[in-house]
């Protein structure tokens, strides 16, 4: 339908925007095209009453939106659902909206092209029916707006921001990116970088107030390669230290800065070469520095200084400042080594025995719920099962990478510390589905590095966010659940394996296992396993046998847990237990099998692997049977599947 003006014909859409045909709406007061006229005056399109009909799809009485589609009339909500329901067409197998009847096959629905009709869902530019966004698709709209945003004053895309443009266009959710460009201040700052008004550097972002959108933009530019990788938590410590010491006296600031620079930050910089500095480590560093500054300020209020600090003064400060015992001890050790203070010591309270805060029945019920429920997110189910079954802390779970998971043909293995753990089948299926899933970010890491990707580009889900979501899921006592799982594992695993799994000391793991079975002494379990991959020192020579009789090391290792009596001498003077059927050598005579005799050849052995149902590694004793029966605890972890 056309309208004619003096300049030529116009379509109805353009004719409605002419000023001489617009009127003032009597209800809202805006000037627009008169959609309807009443005896009181004209009404615009927003204020005009809509004709209410019953929608053919949802059967609700709503204003009609489209009448030219099959199963018309339909409302606006159903039309939006149709635009999002893109499926492969049965005839052409292209992703389209399949709602039109097929003239060649009655009863079958195909796309508009196969039905011989013009598609109302196709983009006017590329013809795609995916990501419907008005008259165009969201991908075409995003390409136009992102190119305009990152265009330099010379009319071309900024060369340094070309990777950012490619990442914006390659997103899987273009509508979310369009919405982000409309409301986020990060998009405005990105446009200023392209226009040359702001430098593209970390220093420019550091000068801005620390907000969520600044951190998001920094992570995005680092992931796409515009900015170099940087230890963010480590880099934030220096500005934080300057702000902490800004209003301190000169002498206090000098001592605290020296301690922070040459003790705390130096160790963090040295360890950052092998592993990134996590939020927890940076938080502990800030706590140690702030506690040192608080102690010096407290001494100044009392008219004292660090050289006059006595043990009674330190004990009084520890009583007044709760939680400062673990953070002030490194500072006092450093001060004593520099002769800045006297012989003062932070006395630690005796370590209490571990207790299971969660009942075993409640823990296994929660395990079954996480294994078989469908309403919870898969990353929460896997993280909760890692806590309940393997006693892993959330700080370690959140930093697991895809490289820590091995997907085999018949089993799935995960590495929490140094050994690969075989997962039971229901949990293995969940981990298979979790590997490769994208996170909540619209611009995920293309390498799929993290097993639990977070909302920030290229960063994992933090342990704080993971704990909060698990508590909302119905797991309020995470520490209690972990302690209960640790007690269960201590009843089944040898102490060195438990120490490696939980990253605790072997003595602590032995003490936990002693609570369940005082007769189980497993602290000397398999010294060859330490040499194979635990990182600990071993006196076992490479390729040598342990026994003078010529038995191989593999055979000796397999028999260690079956012996309870007799001793034999091993290379560095340690004590070992001989297997059954062998005679222990005379301890007075040195063991020379590995020195004077040729080493016994042994087969190459794969790294030690621990099964989730690892109760077979430890011989069942009547005492352990009584403990398990009293706690009504199922044998192994496979009993819950």
Secondary structure, DSSP 8 states (H G I E B T S, - for coil): -EEE-SS-EEEHHHHTT-GGG-EE-TTT--EE--SEEETTEEE-TTTS---EEE-TTT--EEE--B-SSTT--B-HHHHHHHHH--EE-TTT--EE---EE-SSSTT-EE-TTTTTS--SSS-TTT---SSEETTEEHHHHHHHHHHHHTB-TTSSB-GGGHHHHHHHHT-S-HHHHHHHHHH-HHHHHHHHHHHTSS--SHHHHHHS---HHHHHHHHHHHHHTSS----HHHHHHHHHHHHHTTTS-HHHHHHHHHHIIIIIHHHHHHHTTTS---HHHHHHHHHHHHHHHHHHHHHHHTT--GGG--HHHHHHHHHHSTT-HHHHHHHHHHHHHTTSS-S--------------S-HHHHHHHHHHHHH-SSS-HHHHHHHHHHHHH---HHHHTT-BGGGEEE-SS-EEEESSSSEEE--HHHHHHHHHHTT---SSSS--TT--BSSB-SSTT-B--HHHHHHHHHHHT---HHHHHHHHHHHHHTTS-HHHHHHHHT--HHHHHHHHHHH-TT---TT--HHHIIIII-------TT--SSTT---HHHHHHHGGG--S--EE-TTS-EE---TT-----TTS---HHHHS-----------EEESSGGGGS---HHHHHHHHHHT--SSSGGG-
